[in-house]
Amino acid sequence: MTTRKTDTHSTSRREQEHAEMLEAAVARPGVREVMQVYGGWQEKDRGLEAYRSATKEAQSIVTTNSSNAC
């Protein structure tokens, strides 16, 4: 029986690189504010999802009791 060994080294390296990039980005002026605005927009956009699903056009479902193409 063979077990798969996961590569935790590359995952932790990726996580560390991500953290470093995020830290560098947040250190730049205005980035934190833009992220807050974008997060607010995402929250409002999720709130409209129910409206969008209720107002989109209904799909036509065609059923038949025959398999003839005629």
PEWO-V384640 format. One record per pair of residues at least 6 apart in sequence whose C-alpha atoms are under 7 Angstrom apart, sorted by the first residue. I is the first residue (numbers start at 0). J is the second residue. Records with the same first field share a line. If there is no record, write none. Layout:
BEGIN
I: J / J
END
This chain:
BEGIN
24: 30
25: 31
END
